[in-house]
Amino acid sequence: MDRDALADFLRHRREALRPEDVGLPPGARRRAAGLRREEVASLAAMSTDYYTRLEQRRGPRPSEQMLASLARALRLTTDERDYLFRLAGHNAPAPASAATHVAPALLRVLDRLDDTPALILSNLGETLVQNRMAAALLGDHSGYTGFARSEVYRWFTDPAARLRYPEHDRPRQSRAQVANLRAAYGTMGPQSRAGELVRALRKVSPEFAELWDRQEVARRFEDHKTLVHPELGPIEVDCQVLFTEDQSQALLVLTAPPHTEAHEKLRLLAVLGHERFPADAPPS
């Protein structure tokens, strides 16, 4: 671990960002350029003391998970992320896991969306990052680990995952989930994380196995859907999707036309937030 180089790199990347670059309000007059240390720590879900020690060349070697969080908080490109990992004495993430690093271009768009639900998904249906509105509408997905990070896996193994969709729409959603996964499988190959996910699901879900054998392939996102909130009930939303060039990640934005019941429900959700309502709790 190169403590000096790591500290210098973190400090320079922090000072190169402005609050508005990461979706934060400019706030009061600042004595120095860039983000504050406590802002980076908050974005990376770590303590300010821990981050400060890294910049002061006296912190412990960060874990790979911590480095991934820092790369996201500092809006690093893939090359910059790999450099960060090497400075900390870790190998750069393997190409197979590259899709878990949020594309900076999508993240810049997400940072500017604070009044409507928006989230970034990997091609395996993993929520890489979601804004507060998406957490309020869909539940907080940050606590899931292992296969359960994938919405596809939860859909076929956890009945609670289907409660966000009306019963009549669940068969269509099942087919869409499988078709999306097969598209990722075709790109990533049988020995990839997509292949591992397919093999795990075939063992535990006869429904998945049957749909998988249909050989349907598509990157499917409905233009219009109804989502069921546990307190506000059905909410009709329009879905807009922006993909990265390699199709490995997608920014999903959910909106409702002005002056509609759904629009009013989203406004209420924005005011009350997900803490007011019970969200889907990740399995312990």
SVG drawing of the C-alpha trace seen along z (x, -y; Angstrom):
<svg xmlns="http://www.w3.org/2000/svg" viewBox="-56 -32 60 60">
<polyline fill="none" stroke="black" stroke-width="0.4" points="0.0,0.0 1.4,-3.4 0.0,-5.6 1.5,-8.8 0.3,-8.3 -3.2,-7.2 -3.6,-10.2 -2.5,-12.6 -4.8,-11.0 -7.9,-11.1 -7.2,-14.7 -6.8,-15.9 -9.9,-14.0 -12.0,-15.4 -10.8,-19.0 -11.7,-18.5 -15.4,-18.0 -18.0,-20.6 -21.1,-19.9 -23.3,-20.2 -21.2,-17.5 -22.4,-14.9 -26.0,-16.1 -25.3,-18.2 -26.5,-21.9 -23.7,-24.5 -24.4,-25.5 -22.6,-28.2 -19.5,-30.0 -16.6,-27.5 -13.0,-28.3 -11.5,-25.8 -12.4,-24.4 -13.9,-21.0 -15.9,-18.7 -15.4,-18.6 -14.0,-15.4 -17.2,-14.8 -19.2,-15.0 -17.0,-12.4 -17.3,-10.2 -21.0,-10.4 -21.2,-9.6 -19.0,-6.6 -21.0,-5.4 -17.9,-5.6 -17.0,-7.6 -15.4,-11.0 -12.6,-10.0 -11.8,-6.9 -11.6,-9.0 -9.6,-11.7 -7.0,-9.2 -6.6,-8.0 -5.9,-11.5 -3.5,-12.0 -1.5,-9.0 -2.3,-7.1 -5.3,-5.0 -5.5,-1.2 -5.5,0.4 -9.0,0.0 -10.9,3.2 -12.0,3.7 -15.6,2.9 -14.4,-0.4 -12.4,-1.3 -15.4,-0.6 -17.5,-3.0 -14.8,-5.7 -14.5,-5.3 -18.2,-5.9 -18.3,-8.8 -15.4,-10.5 -17.0,-9.8 -13.9,-8.0 -13.6,-6.6 -12.8,-2.9 -9.1,-3.7 -9.1,-5.9 -10.8,-3.3 -8.3,-0.7 -5.5,-3.1 -7.1,-3.6 -7.2,0.1 -3.5,0.6 -2.4,-2.3 -4.2,-0.6 -2.4,2.7 -5.2,4.5 -5.5,5.9 -7.8,4.0 -11.3,5.5 -11.6,8.3 -13.4,7.4 -16.2,9.8 -17.1,7.5 -16.5,4.2 -20.3,3.7 -20.6,3.1 -18.6,-0.2 -21.2,-2.8 -20.6,-4.6 -19.8,-8.2 -21.9,-9.6 -25.0,-7.9 -24.2,-9.0 -23.9,-12.6 -27.5,-12.4 -28.7,-10.6 -27.1,-13.3 -29.5,-15.9 -32.6,-13.9 -33.9,-14.4 -37.6,-15.0 -38.4,-11.7 -37.5,-8.1 -34.3,-7.0 -31.8,-4.2 -28.9,-2.6 -29.0,1.1 -26.4,3.5 -27.2,6.0 -27.9,8.6 -30.6,6.4 -28.4,5.3 -29.2,1.8 -25.9,0.1 -27.2,-3.2 -30.7,-4.7 -31.8,-8.1 -34.0,-8.8 -37.2,-8.8 -36.4,-5.4 -35.8,-4.0 -39.1,-5.4 -41.0,-3.9 -39.2,-0.6 -37.6,0.0 -34.0,-0.4 -31.9,2.1 -28.5,1.3 -28.5,4.0 -28.7,7.0 -25.7,9.3 -24.7,12.3 -27.2,13.5 -29.9,11.5 -28.4,8.3 -30.0,9.2 -33.6,8.3 -33.9,11.4 -32.9,13.7 -35.2,12.0 -38.1,12.1 -37.9,15.9 -36.9,16.7 -38.6,14.1 -42.4,13.7 -42.1,10.2 -40.2,9.0 -43.4,9.4 -45.6,7.2 -44.5,4.1 -46.3,5.2 -50.0,5.9 -50.8,9.5 -52.0,9.4 -48.7,8.0 -46.4,10.5 -46.3,13.2 -45.1,10.5 -42.5,9.3 -41.3,12.9 -40.7,13.3 -39.0,9.9 -36.7,10.8 -35.6,14.0 -35.2,12.4 -33.0,9.7 -30.8,12.2 -30.4,14.3 -29.2,11.2 -26.6,10.6 -25.7,14.3 -25.1,14.1 -22.8,11.2 -20.9,12.4 -20.7,16.1 -21.5,19.3 -18.5,18.9 -19.5,15.4 -21.6,14.1 -24.5,14.3 -23.8,18.0 -23.6,18.5 -26.9,16.8 -28.6,18.9 -27.3,22.1 -28.4,21.0 -31.9,20.1 -32.4,23.3 -31.8,25.3 -34.3,23.3 -37.0,22.1 -39.0,24.4 -40.7,21.4 -37.4,19.8 -36.2,23.1 -39.3,23.3 -39.0,19.7 -35.3,20.1 -35.9,23.0 -38.1,20.8 -34.9,19.1 -36.4,15.6 -33.8,12.8 -34.4,9.1 -33.4,6.0 -36.9,5.3 -38.2,2.3 -41.8,1.4 -42.6,-2.2 -45.5,-2.3 -46.1,-0.3 -48.0,-0.2 -46.1,0.1 -47.8,0.9 -46.6,-1.1 -47.4,0.5 -49.0,-2.7 -50.0,-4.8 -51.3,-1.9 -51.0,-1.6 -48.9,-4.3 -48.8,-4.5 -45.5,-5.6 -43.7,-6.2 -40.3,-4.6 -37.4,-6.1 -34.1,-4.1 -30.6,-5.3 -28.0,-2.6 -24.3,-2.8 -22.7,-2.2 -21.9,1.4 -25.4,2.0 -23.9,3.2 -25.7,0.6 -29.0,-1.3 -30.4,-4.4 -34.1,-4.0 -36.2,-7.1 -39.8,-6.8 -42.1,-9.8 -45.9,-10.6 -47.7,-13.1 -48.5,-16.4 -52.0,-16.8 -52.6,-13.1 -53.2,-11.0 -49.9,-9.3 -48.1,-12.6 -49.7,-13.7 -48.6,-10.4 -45.0,-10.9 -45.1,-14.4 -46.3,-13.0 -43.6,-10.4 -41.0,-13.1 -42.2,-15.0 -42.5,-12.0 -39.7,-9.8 -39.1,-6.1 -38.6,-6.4 -42.3,-7.1 -43.3,-3.9 -42.1,-0.3 -39.7,0.7 -38.8,4.2 -36.2,5.4 -33.2,7.3 -32.8,10.8 -30.4,11.0"/>
</svg>
